[in-house]
Structures are given as C-alpha cells and as structure tokens.
Amino acid sequence: MVTSVDATQQLQQLLLATGRGDHKSFARVYECTSSHLFGVALRMLGNEAAAQDVLQESYVNIWKTPPNTAPRLVDSRSHP
C-alpha cells in the first residue's frame, strides 16, 4: 500500500531528477499528476482550452525548475 507520505516522497525524488534533466522522471511526474492538475485547472478556469494551456505552462516551468528547489513544488495536501 502506498501512503500519501510515500507518494509525496516519490514525487519529490522525481522532481529532483527532473530538475537534473532526467526525461524519464519528467514523464513519470506528468503521468502521476496531469489528470489531477488538469481537473483542478478546469474547475478553476471553467474552460478546457485554458486549462490545457495552464497545464502546459506548468509542466514547462517544472522542467525548467532547478533541482534544489523542485521539492518545494510538492504539497502533500494537494497530491492525489
């Protein structure tokens, strides 16, 4: 059984690796978070195209985030 603490720690490690340029980790971050984040963006914006744009920009920012700041992106209260 994966707990929310385990999932948060896994996501932190993936974000650190992503910050170092690891494409596979970035793909895993996307797989683990995109559905949830798209749903949040869609509820907030009420427009599918706008939600897609925000999601794309978010992942571009995640990719560009330096590895020493990546874990700060994780908030265990908002992780599915």
C-alpha positions in Angstrom: 0.0 0.0 0.0 1.3 3.4 -1.0 0.7 6.1 1.6 0.4 9.8 0.8 3.8 10.3 2.5 5.3 7.7 0.2 3.7 9.2 -2.8 4.9 12.7 -1.8 8.5 11.4 -1.3 8.4 9.6 -4.6 7.2 12.8 -6.3 9.9 14.8 -4.6 12.6 12.4 -5.9 11.1 12.5 -9.4 11.1 16.3 -9.3 14.8 16.4 -8.2 15.7 14.1 -11.1 13.6 16.2 -13.5 15.5 19.3 -12.4 18.7 17.5 -13.3 17.3 16.9 -16.8 16.1 13.3 -16.5 13.4 12.9 -19.2 12.1 9.6 -17.8 11.5 11.2 -14.4 9.7 14.1 -16.0 7.5 11.7 -17.9 6.6 10.0 -14.7 5.9 13.3 -13.0 3.5 14.0 -15.8 1.9 10.6 -15.6 1.4 10.9 -11.9 0.0 14.4 -11.8 -1.5 15.5 -15.1 -5.1 14.2 -14.6 -5.4 15.7 -11.2 -3.9 19.0 -12.2 -6.0 19.3 -15.3 -9.1 18.7 -13.3 -8.1 21.4 -10.8 -7.3 23.8 -13.7 -10.6 23.0 -15.4 -12.6 23.6 -12.3 -10.9 26.9 -11.6 -11.0 28.2 -15.2 -14.2 26.6 -16.5 -12.6 26.3 -20.0 -10.9 23.2 -21.4 -8.6 25.1 -23.7 -7.5 27.5 -21.0 -6.9 24.6 -18.6 -4.8 22.8 -21.2 -2.7 26.0 -21.7 -2.2 26.4 -18.0 -1.2 22.8 -17.6 1.3 23.0 -20.5 2.9 26.1 -19.0 3.0 24.4 -15.6 5.0 21.5 -16.9 7.3 23.8 -18.9 8.0 25.5 -15.5 8.5 22.2 -13.8 11.0 21.2 -16.4 13.0 24.4 -16.0 13.0 24.3 -12.2 16.5 23.9 -10.7 16.8 20.6 -8.8 17.5 22.3 -5.4 14.0 24.0 -5.5 12.0 21.2 -7.1 10.8 19.5 -3.8 9.1 22.8 -2.8 6.7 22.2 -5.7 5.2 19.3 -3.8 2.4 20.0 -1.4 1.2 16.7 0.2 -2.3 18.2 0.8 -2.9 18.6 -3.0 -1.3 15.4 -4.2 -3.8 12.7 -5.2 
